[in-house]
Amino acid sequence: MPIIPRMDTAAYLRSHIRTVPDWPAPGVQFRDITPLLQNPKVFRVLIDTFVHRYMDPSLRPSVVAGLDARGFIIGSVLAYELGVGFVPIRKKGKLPFNTVEETYELEYGSATVELHTDAVNPGDRVLLIDDLIATGGTMMAGRRLLEKLGATVTEGAAIVDLPELGGSTKLRDSGLALFTLLDFAGH
């Protein structure tokens, strides 16, 4: 029987994230996760890494909430694999039913996200997921929306953390447990 070496999951996933220099603005190193999604083996490793973590009864959510837009991709597949519901947190004006909204600050201006008023129930244990954490504003706004409806955000999760932008520190300092698969120095 051949010996199969252990996989360094973080290194494997990192090798499938493309860095696009100077996009969307000069000096920005954009971390593009689309190569993770294009290869079925890599996509499975990505999703399975999250599934194995959240199958643990102490971490298992009753609902997965995904942040617009790449959090929808990861979150909906993860919810399906866990056998729980999925709710989208969308940019303002994209949801057709009654919503609650939360505005947060960006580097240049502000943005607003919304959630249907019937998306979660009081007491729901929610995993809040996105592709990456930069300044933390979107995830913080998503958490506040879910808590307005009485849910408990048990953990925030993302593929990539950009620690130099301070978002993960801000989120942890606010009391949110946070799980990321890998980080990139710089931004």
N, C-alpha and C positions, 0 to 999 in steps of 0.2 A: 504494500500500500504506500503510495507516495506521500511524503510529508508536505503539507500545505502550510506555508508561512502564515502567521497571524496578520490580519489586515489592520493597518493603522487607519481607522475610519476617517479621522480628521484630515490626515494628509491626503488620503484618497479623494475626499470631497473637495479639499482645497485645490487639488490639481485639476479640478473640473470647473473652477470658477474663473471666469475671464476678467482681467482688469483692463478697463478701457480708459486710457489717459485723457485728461482734459474734456471729460464729458460729465455732466451737461454744461460745465463751465471750465475755463482755464484753471489748472491747478488741482482739479478734482480727479481722484483715481476711482472711477466707478466700478463697483464689484458686481459683475453681471452673473446672475445665477442661471440664466437660460441654458448653458451647457449641462448643468446638473439635470435638467428636465428632458433634454433631447435624447440622452442615452438611456435606454430602459434599465440596464444594469445599475448605472449610477443613480438613477431616480429611485430604484428599489432600495438600494443601500441607504439613501437619504431618508426615505419614508420609514423603512424598517428600524433605523436608529431611533427615530422618535417613537414609533410604535412600541419597541421594547421598553423604552423608558416609561411610557404612560400606561402600559399594561399592569404595572406594579399597582396593587390595590391602594396604596397610600398616595399615589400620584394620579390615579385614574380620574379623569374629568367626567362630568355628566353631559357636558357640551363643549365643543371646540368653537371658538370665535376667531375668524380670520380677518386681518386688516387689509383693506383695499390697497393693492390688488393682488400682489404675489402671495400674500397670506391666504388668499382664497385657494390657490393651487395646492399648497402644502396642507392647509387646514382641512379642506374638504376631503382629501384622500386620507388623511390621518383620522378624521372623524369616522369615515366609512370603515377603515380597518379596525378601529376601536369599537365599532357598533354603537356610536353615540351620534347625536344631532350636530349639525353645523349651522352657525349663523354668521352672516357677513356683516362687517362694519364698513359702511360705504362712505365715499365722499358725499358731501351735501348735494341733495337734489336727485340722487340716483335710486332711492327706495320709494316704492309706490304707496305704502301704507302709512299709518300714523307712526311718527318717529320721535325719539329724543335726540338731542344734538349736543355736541361739545366742541368748542372752538379752542384751538391751541396755537401757540406762536411758532413760527418758522424763522429761519435766519433772516429772511426778507419778507415780512408780512405775517399773515395768519392763514389757517385752514380750518375747516369744520368737517367733522365726521358725524354720521348718523347711524342709528340702530332702530329697528322696528320695536315698538313698545311691547309686543308680545314675543320677542325673540328669546328671552330667558325668563325664568320664574324665580321668585325669591328662594334662596337656598341652593340654587344650582351651583355646582362646582365647575368653573369655567377655566379652560386652558386658552390663553390668548396668544395667538401666533402670527408672526410676520417673517419676511425673508431676512431682514437685517435690522439691527439697532444702530442708529446713528446718534441723534440728539435725544431720542426717547420720547419726543412729543406725541407722536402718533399712538404709541403703545400706552402712554399715560392717559391720553384722551379716551382711548378704547376702554381702558380699565374704569375710568370714571363713568362712562356710559353704562357699562355692565353693572356697576355698583349702584347707580341711580335706580336700576330696576330690581335691586335686591339680591343680585347674584354675588358670589364670592369668586374672585379671580385667584385661583390657587397657584398659578405660575404663569409667567410670560416666557415665551420661547421664540427662538429665531435660529436660522442657520448661521448667520454671521454677526459678530459684534465688531463695531468700529470703536474701540475703547477710547481713543484720543478725542473723540467728539463728546464724550462724557455722558451719553445716554444711559448706558448700563449702570454707571455709578448713581445717577439720578434716580433711576428706577429702583435699584436696591435700597438706596437711602430712604425711599418712600415706603419701604416695607414689602415691595413686590419681590417674591422669589423669582429668579431668572435663570434660564437654561439656554446656553448657546452651544453650537457644535464646534465653532472655531472663531478665531478673531484675526483681524488684519491690522497691522500697524499702519499708521498714516490714514489718510482719508482721500 
